[in-house]
Amino acid sequence: MNKTKISRRSFLAAAGAAGASIALTACGGSASGTASSAAGSAAASSEAAGESVELIVFAAASLTETLNAIAETYSADHPGVTFRFNFDSSGTLKTQIQEGADCDLFISAGQKQMNQLDITASADVNTEGLDFVDSDTRVDLLENKVVLCVPEGNDKGIDSFDDLAEHLKAQDILFCMGNSDVPVGQYTQKILAYYDLDEEALAAAGVITYGSNVKEVTTQISEASVDAGVVYCTDAYSAGLTPVDEATKEMCGQVIYPAAVLKNAPNADAAKAFLAYLQSTEAANVFAKVGFTAV
């Protein structure tokens, strides 16, 4: 895989250029234009009515840098709109929504957490019959990649997932992964299963340590408190880490980020407008600079 490290300064420059016209290859030009037009029309209606809204967005921790950059640009173009972000693991956010927290827009790092709140999803996943998601607004917004990272200067010789598997079998490293209720942890569990590794036995042997969200895993790698860890490529980029390997679809499936406005959203119309903007060329430019691709 490409191991070129992009500077954080480049990301900030890219975020500032969110209005540029370069689109992701995966984004159809007409779809992006339609999304941008829809966002502009809805926002214009709110501005014409003299409305001022604070959008409450619950989003996976891996979206922290990109959504903050996009929101800054969006608010500059729509002065009546401000944001209150809640970034955490998708499992934690799902629980908070279920318990009644105010939320306009939910962006998950996995389909499971969104499905658990969507009455139209399979009963095998939405086992409690929860009905929080406006399914008419639900979209598969982004795709991310699961990557293996090691601390700078690490001398364990871990250059691939194959190497990681061998070291885990030898139990001679300390490996960090997300908790089982965190999407990045669930993807990592699939990778361990792919290599016929027993997570429970490895954890009992003291070989595995955990993070409650992907940012905690990234921090443990950056601080060299572990020998390796699995995160998203976007978080590796934001932390200045260079991935040594990328998981294939066969290893853990696709990493899809669904997004939807909630049925009890305090600001549903404004949330729909912002969600449309997130599908526009302008937003796609920011997402692309850190490694996200459009679905």
DABELMO-V984041 format. One line per field, one symbol per residue. psi: psi as a letter, one per 30 degrees, with the letter a starting at -180 (. if undefined). A space follows every 50 residues. Layout:
psi->???
This chain:
psi->lkgkkklfeeeeeeefgfglgklkefkkeeeeeeeeeeeeeeeeeeeegg kkkjkjjjkkffgeeeeeeeeeeeeefiffklkjkjkakeeeeeeeeegg kkkekkjlgleeeeeffjfflkffeifghkifkjfffkljelklkklkll lkgkgfhjgleeeeeeeeefhglkkklllfgkeeeeeeeeeeeeghkjee eeeffgfkllkflfeeeeeeeeggflfllkaleeeeeefgkjkflkklef egakjkjlkkklegkfieeeeeeeeeefgleeeeeeeefgfllk.
